[in-house]
Amino acid sequence: MMLPALIGRSAQASRVSPRPVAPPTAFTSTGGLSGLPHFAPKAKRVLCLFQSGGMSHIDLFDQKPALYDFSGKELPPSVKGTQRVTGMTSGQSQFLVVPPIAGGKLCGKSGLWISDLMPHLQTVADELCIIKSLNTEAINHDPAITFMNTGNQQPGYASMGSWASYGLGSENENLPAFIVMVSQGSGKNPGQPIFSRLWGNGFLPASYQGVGLRPGSNPVLYLENPDGVCREERREMLDDLAQLNTMRAEETGDPATLARIKAYEMAFRMQVSVPELADTSDESAETLESYGADVRTPGSYAANCLQARRLLERGTRFVQLFHRGWDQHVAINRQLPNQCHDVDQATAAVIKDLKARGMLDDTLVVFATEFGRTAYSQGGVGDPSSGRDHHGRCFTVWLAGGGVKGGMEYGSTDDFCYNITANPVHLRDFHATILHCLGIDHQRLTFPFRGLDAKLTGVEKARVVTELLA
């Protein structure tokens, strides 16, 4: 009974004209911490293309002639060692080597080897900075995916995009600083589950969590006004609600209340910016064609890549695409080519598109996965149902664009892509390097949590891989 009276008194005491809303293309730097970036950044924004399920580095990026020489033979015990393997293959009586399922070639002026399963990616080889020595302790999907996205194998920690938006804020007050889209591939279907906590804020204020976009013309739920409520009336309601929430926040000191005010305000501004974003009718036929036929299918990887570019050019700080279906334990000869076909053309297209628009130099593109796959077969060699198991001891990811050298490889593995032989890059080093490209010292971007100054790279040692930097 008190709420109507409070609203009435508040409205009479401090009625103001509805606040104007900037057009969706107006760039206004908002939020972020004082003193950040710590130094001049090479990248203003990040596009993270996360390949969920464990992409096979052996088949796609890490060429080893010995894999052909040892085809069908036991993986040497000196290579396999005593390291932990998953329960899916630990009971096998044999660990027989399987070479890549397709050929490849040396690409571009740099001569990077890329599988023929990705012919479009081969055309942008000179933009890629391929890391062949990434490693992680996690060997099962959920802890490994969580580790890659939050810096910790346990749930409850802040995601990469949340850290970026917390530290640097947004370049467009009409769109969230961190936006996420999910697609399902045609490899393993359904793929590994993707949980919203992977783009969650963890212990950071709630306003820094990622915002998920759904496919289609209504990408954000509950964004439209109820029937009978016009935009001016919504503005007046939010003004009154903000006053009540501000009073509550002053009484309780609850940061969630302030986050709620920000969420309401962002939703109001997104009523204008999101429909404009989702309408791709202003894209040229040539651009649409470059992303492939699937670009016209809402929710596809190709469609999401195009939306990602549109978000980045509108000032979104961190855009992340999750593409499911890379978990090739079985039928790898059928599933992996299908999965590569999903992503190959659109991935190359978004790199070329960003470059054509003058945005690649200050956009860091991250193409990552949670771990690689084993050199030995899961199941019988030559069996159509066979595949590869998880392998976190070494695997391949790549970067492109803002702040990194193009056309280079870093790190190396043994003749079986099984152990690192030079220049290891731990997952924490990877995170430190991404933040560095954004002008952030990973040791100085912290937040108090459970008695620690928590950070994306955790409490263990991490280094910026300066050898990758342009």
C-alpha positions in Angstrom: 0.0 0.0 0.0 3.0 2.4 0.6 4.4 2.0 -2.9 1.8 4.1 -4.8 2.0 6.8 -2.2 5.8 6.9 -2.4 5.7 7.1 -6.2 3.2 9.8 -6.1 5.1 12.0 -3.6 8.4 11.4 -5.5 6.8 12.3 -8.8 5.2 15.5 -7.4 8.4 16.6 -5.7 10.9 16.0 -8.4 9.1 15.6 -11.7 11.6 16.1 -14.6 11.2 16.1 -18.3 11.9 12.7 -19.9 15.6 12.2 -20.4 16.6 12.2 -24.1 18.0 9.0 -25.5 21.0 9.3 -27.7 20.8 7.6 -31.1 22.2 4.1 -31.3 25.2 5.2 -33.2 26.3 7.8 -30.6 29.6 6.7 -29.0 30.0 7.8 -25.5 32.7 6.3 -23.3 31.0 5.2 -20.1 32.1 3.3 -17.0 35.5 1.8 -16.4 38.0 2.3 -13.6 40.0 5.5 -13.0 43.5 5.1 -14.3 42.6 2.5 -16.9 43.9 1.6 -19.4 47.2 1.3 -17.5 49.1 2.0 -20.7 48.3 2.8 -24.4 46.3 -0.2 -25.7 46.8 -1.8 -29.2 43.3 -3.2 -29.1 40.1 -1.3 -28.1 37.8 -4.3 -28.3 37.8 -8.1 -28.4 36.0 -10.7 -30.6 36.3 -14.1 -29.0 35.4 -17.0 -31.2 35.1 -19.9 -28.8 35.0 -23.4 -30.3 33.4 -25.4 -27.6 34.1 -29.1 -27.3 37.9 -29.4 -27.8 39.0 -28.6 -31.4 41.6 -31.0 -32.8 44.9 -29.3 -33.1 46.4 -32.4 -34.7 44.0 -32.4 -37.6 43.8 -28.6 -38.2 47.0 -26.7 -37.3 49.9 -28.9 -36.0 51.5 -30.8 -38.9 53.7 -33.8 -37.9 55.1 -36.3 -40.5 55.7 -38.8 -37.8 52.0 -39.2 -37.3 51.9 -40.8 -40.8 55.0 -42.9 -40.1 53.4 -44.3 -36.9 49.9 -44.7 -38.3 48.3 -47.7 -36.6 51.2 -48.2 -34.3 51.4 -47.8 -30.5 52.1 -44.3 -29.2 55.6 -44.7 -27.7 55.5 -45.0 -23.9 58.2 -42.3 -23.7 55.8 -39.9 -25.3 52.6 -40.9 -23.5 54.3 -40.9 -20.1 52.3 -41.3 -16.9 50.1 -38.2 -17.3 46.5 -38.3 -16.5 44.0 -39.3 -19.3 40.2 -39.3 -19.2 38.2 -42.3 -18.2 37.0 -42.6 -21.7 40.3 -44.1 -22.9 42.3 -44.9 -19.8 41.0 -48.5 -20.0 42.1 -49.0 -23.6 44.5 -51.9 -24.2 46.2 -50.0 -27.0 46.9 -46.3 -27.9 47.3 -46.4 -31.6 48.4 -43.3 -33.5 46.1 -41.8 -36.1 47.3 -39.2 -38.6 45.3 -36.1 -39.6 42.1 -37.0 -41.5 42.8 -34.5 -44.2 45.8 -32.9 -45.9 46.9 -29.3 -45.6 49.3 -26.8 -47.0 51.7 -23.9 -46.2 49.7 -20.7 -46.6 50.4 -17.1 -47.3 53.8 -15.4 -47.4 54.4 -16.6 -43.8 54.0 -20.3 -44.8 51.7 -21.3 -41.9 50.4 -24.9 -42.2 46.6 -25.0 -42.1 44.4 -28.0 -42.9 42.5 -28.2 -46.2 39.4 -28.6 -44.0 39.6 -24.8 -43.6 40.3 -23.4 -47.1 38.9 -20.0 -46.4 41.0 -19.6 -43.2 44.0 -20.5 -45.4 43.5 -17.2 -47.3 44.0 -15.1 -44.1 47.1 -17.0 -42.8 49.2 -13.9 -42.8 46.8 -12.3 -40.2 47.1 -15.2 -37.8 49.3 -15.6 -34.7 49.1 -19.3 -34.0 50.0 -20.5 -30.5 50.8 -24.3 -30.6 51.9 -24.7 -27.0 48.8 -23.6 -25.0 48.3 -25.9 -22.0 45.8 -26.5 -19.2 45.5 -28.8 -16.3 41.8 -29.4 -17.0 40.9 -32.5 -19.0 37.1 -32.6 -18.7 34.8 -30.2 -20.6 33.1 -28.2 -17.9 36.1 -27.4 -15.8 38.2 -26.7 -18.9 35.6 -24.5 -20.5 35.1 -22.7 -17.2 38.9 -22.3 -16.9 39.3 -20.8 -20.3 36.5 -18.3 -19.9 36.9 -17.3 -16.2 40.5 -18.2 -15.2 39.4 -20.8 -12.7 38.1 -24.3 -13.0 35.5 -23.7 -10.3 32.2 -21.8 -11.1 31.6 -18.4 -9.5 34.5 -16.4 -11.0 34.2 -13.5 -13.3 34.5 -14.1 -17.1 37.0 -12.5 -19.5 34.4 -10.1 -20.9 33.2 -9.1 -17.5 36.8 -8.2 -16.5 37.2 -6.2 -19.7 34.0 -4.2 -19.2 34.6 -3.7 -15.5 38.1 -2.2 -16.2 37.4 -0.3 -19.4 33.7 0.4 -19.5 31.8 0.8 -22.8 32.2 3.0 -25.9 28.5 3.0 -26.5 26.1 3.8 -23.7 23.2 2.3 -25.7 24.6 -1.2 -25.9 26.1 -3.5 -23.2 29.9 -3.6 -23.1 29.8 -7.4 -23.2 27.6 -9.4 -25.5 27.4 -13.2 -26.1 25.8 -15.4 -28.8 25.6 -19.2 -29.0 25.4 -21.4 -32.0 25.1 -25.2 -32.5 27.4 -26.8 -35.1 26.9 -29.8 -37.3 29.7 -31.8 -35.8 28.5 -33.4 -32.6 24.9 -32.5 -32.1 24.0 -31.6 -29.5 27.4 -30.3 -28.4 28.6 -29.8 -24.8 26.2 -27.6 -22.8 27.0 -23.9 -22.6 26.0 -22.2 -19.3 25.3 -18.5 -18.8 27.8 -18.5 -15.9 30.6 -18.6 -18.6 29.8 -15.0 -19.3 28.8 -14.2 -15.8 30.1 -11.4 -13.6 31.0 -13.8 -10.7 32.0 -11.5 -7.8 32.1 -8.3 -9.9 29.0 -6.0 -9.8 26.1 -7.5 -11.7 26.1 -4.7 -14.3 29.3 -6.3 -15.8 27.8 -9.7 -16.7 27.5 -10.5 -20.4 24.2 -10.1 -22.1 23.1 -12.9 -24.3 21.5 -12.2 -27.7 19.0 -14.7 -29.1 18.6 -15.3 -32.9 15.9 -13.6 -34.9 14.2 -10.2 -34.8 13.6 -10.3 -31.0 17.2 -10.9 -29.7 16.5 -9.7 -26.1 13.6 -11.0 -24.0 11.2 -8.5 -22.3 12.7 -5.5 -24.0 9.5 -4.2 -25.6 7.1 -2.1 -23.6 3.8 -3.8 -22.5 0.7 -3.1 -24.6 -0.7 0.3 -23.9 2.6 1.7 -22.5 4.3 4.3 -24.8 8.0 5.2 -24.6 7.3 8.5 -22.8 5.3 6.7 -20.1 8.1 4.1 -19.7 10.6 6.9 -19.2 8.5 8.4 -16.4 8.1 5.1 -14.7 11.8 4.4 -14.8 12.5 7.9 -13.4 10.2 7.2 -10.4 11.6 3.6 -10.0 15.2 5.0 -10.1 14.4 7.4 -7.2 13.0 4.6 -5.1 15.9 2.3 -5.8 18.4 5.1 -5.1 16.7 5.6 -1.7 16.9 1.9 -1.0 20.6 1.8 -2.0 21.4 4.7 0.3 19.6 2.9 3.2 21.2 -0.6 2.6 24.4 0.0 0.7 23.4 -2.9 -1.5 25.3 -2.7 -4.8 22.8 -5.0 -6.5 20.2 -2.2 -6.2 22.4 0.2 -8.1 23.0 -2.5 -10.7 19.3 -2.9 -11.1 19.0 0.8 -11.9 21.7 0.5 -14.5 19.9 -2.6 -16.0 16.6 -0.7 -16.3 18.4 2.2 -18.0 20.3 0.0 -20.4 17.1 -1.9 -21.3 15.4 1.4 -22.1 18.2 2.6 -24.4 18.4 -0.9 -26.0 14.8 -0.5 -27.1 16.2 1.7 -29.9 19.7 0.3 -30.4 18.9 -3.5 -30.6 16.2 -3.4 -33.4 18.6 -1.3 -35.5 21.4 -3.8 -34.8 19.3 -6.8 -35.7 18.2 -5.3 -39.0 20.9 -6.3 -41.5 19.1 -4.9 -44.6 21.8 -2.2 -44.8 24.5 -4.8 -45.5 25.6 -5.1 -49.1 25.0 -8.3 -51.0 28.8 -8.7 -51.4 29.2 -8.6 -47.6 26.5 -11.1 -47.0 27.9 -13.4 -49.6 31.3 -13.3 -48.1 30.0 -14.8 -44.8 28.4 -17.7 -46.7 24.9 -19.0 -47.2 24.3 -19.6 -43.5 24.5 -15.9 -42.8 20.8 -15.6 -43.6 20.0 -18.3 -41.0 19.3 -16.6 -37.6 21.4 -18.2 -34.9 24.0 -19.8 -37.2 27.7 -19.2 -36.6 27.9 -17.1 -39.8 24.9 -14.9 -38.8 26.5 -14.4 -35.4 29.9 -13.5 -36.9 28.1 -10.8 -38.9 26.2 -9.5 -35.8 29.5 -9.5 -33.9 31.1 -7.2 -36.5 28.1 -4.9 -36.3 28.4 -4.8 -32.5 32.1 -4.1 -32.6 31.7 -1.2 -35.0 29.0 0.2 -32.7 31.4 0.3 -29.8 30.7 -3.0 -27.9 33.9 -3.7 -25.9 33.8 -7.6 -25.8 31.8 -9.9 -28.1 32.0 -13.6 -27.6 30.6 -16.3 -29.8 30.3 -19.9 -28.5 30.0 -22.5 -31.2 29.2 -26.0 -30.0 30.0 -29.3 -31.6 33.8 -29.9 -31.5 33.7 -32.9 -29.2 34.8 -35.6 -31.7 35.1 -38.7 -29.6 33.3 -40.6 -32.3 32.9 -40.5 -36.0 35.6 -37.8 -36.4 36.0 -38.5 -40.1 32.4 -37.3 -40.6 31.9 -34.9 -37.8 35.1 -32.8 -38.0 34.7 -31.8 -41.7 31.1 -30.8 -41.0 32.1 -28.7 -38.0 35.0 -27.0 -39.9 32.5 -26.2 -42.8 30.3 -24.4 -40.2 33.0 -21.9 -39.1 35.7 -21.7 -41.9 34.1 -19.2 -44.3 32.5 -16.9 -41.7 35.7 -16.8 -39.6 37.8 -15.7 -42.5 35.1 -13.3 -43.6 34.9 -11.5 -40.3 38.7 -11.0 -40.3 38.6 -9.6 -43.8 35.5 -7.5 -43.0 37.2 -5.9 -40.0 40.3 -5.3 -42.0 38.4 -3.7 -44.9 36.7 -1.3 -42.4 40.0 -0.3 -40.8 39.1 -2.1 -37.5 41.3 -5.1 -37.4 44.3 -3.2 -36.2 42.5 -2.3 -33.0 40.3 -5.4 -32.6 41.8 -8.4 -31.0 40.3 -11.6 -32.5 40.7 -14.7 -30.3 40.0 -18.2 -31.8 40.1 -20.6 -28.8 38.9 -23.9 -27.4 39.2 -25.6 -24.1 41.8 -28.3 -25.0 43.0 -30.3 -27.9 42.6 -34.0 -28.9 44.9 -37.0 -28.6 47.2 -38.4 -31.2 45.9 -41.8 -30.5 42.5 -43.2 -31.5 39.5 -43.5 -29.2 38.1 -46.8 -30.6 39.5 -49.0 -33.3 41.8 -47.5 -36.0 39.9 -47.2 -39.2 36.5 -47.8 -37.5 34.0 -45.2 -38.7 32.8 -44.7 -35.1 36.3 -43.9 -33.8 37.5 -40.4 -32.7 40.0 -38.7 -30.5 40.0 -38.1 -26.7 40.7 -34.9 -24.7 44.2 -33.6 -24.5 45.1 -30.5 -22.4 48.9 -31.0 -22.3 49.3 -29.0 -25.5 46.9 -27.6 -28.0 46.5 -24.8 -30.6 44.7 -21.5 -30.5 45.2 -18.3 -32.5 45.0 -14.6 -32.3 44.7 -11.9 -34.9 44.5 -8.2 -35.2 45.0 -5.6 -32.4 48.4 -5.9 -30.8 49.7 -9.2 -32.1 52.0 -10.2 -34.9 50.4 -11.8 -38.0 51.7 -14.7 -39.9 53.7 -16.3 -37.1 53.7 -19.5 -35.0 54.8 -19.6 -31.4 55.6 -22.7 -29.4 56.2 -26.2 -30.6 55.2 -29.8 -29.8 56.9 -33.2 -30.2 56.5 -35.4 -33.2 53.1 -36.6 -31.9 51.6 -33.2 -30.9 51.5 -34.7 -27.4 54.1 -32.8 -25.4 55.5 -29.2 -25.5 59.1 -29.0 -26.7 59.5 -25.2 -26.7 57.9 -22.0 -25.4 54.9 -23.2 -23.3 52.0 -20.9 -22.9 49.8 -21.6 -19.9 46.2 -20.5 -20.0 47.0 -17.8 -17.4 49.7 -16.5 -19.7 47.1 -16.4 -22.5 44.7 -14.3 -20.4 47.5 -12.0 -19.3 48.4 -11.4 -23.0 44.8 -10.7 -24.0 44.4 -8.1 -21.2 47.8 -6.6 -22.1 46.6 -6.0 -25.7 43.7 -4.0 -24.1 46.2 -1.8 -22.2 45.6 -3.7 -18.9 48.3 -4.9 -16.5 46.7 -8.2 -15.3 48.3 -7.9 -11.9 46.7 -4.5 -11.3 43.2 -5.3 -12.4 41.8 -6.8 -9.2 38.7 -7.1 -7.1 38.4 -8.0 -3.4 37.0 -11.6 -3.0 37.3 -14.1 -0.2 40.2 -12.3 1.3 42.2 -12.0 -1.9 42.7 -9.4 -4.5 41.1 -11.6 -7.1 42.1 -11.3 -10.8 41.5 -13.1 -14.1 45.0 -14.7 -14.0 44.5 -16.0 -10.4 47.2 -16.2 -7.7 49.7 -18.3 -9.6 52.4 -16.9 -11.8 51.4 -15.6 -15.2 53.3 -13.7 -17.8 52.5 -11.6 -20.9 53.8 -13.5 -23.9 55.6 -10.5 -25.3 57.0 -12.5 -28.2 53.5 -12.4 -29.8 53.1 -8.6 -29.6 53.5 -6.3 -32.5 
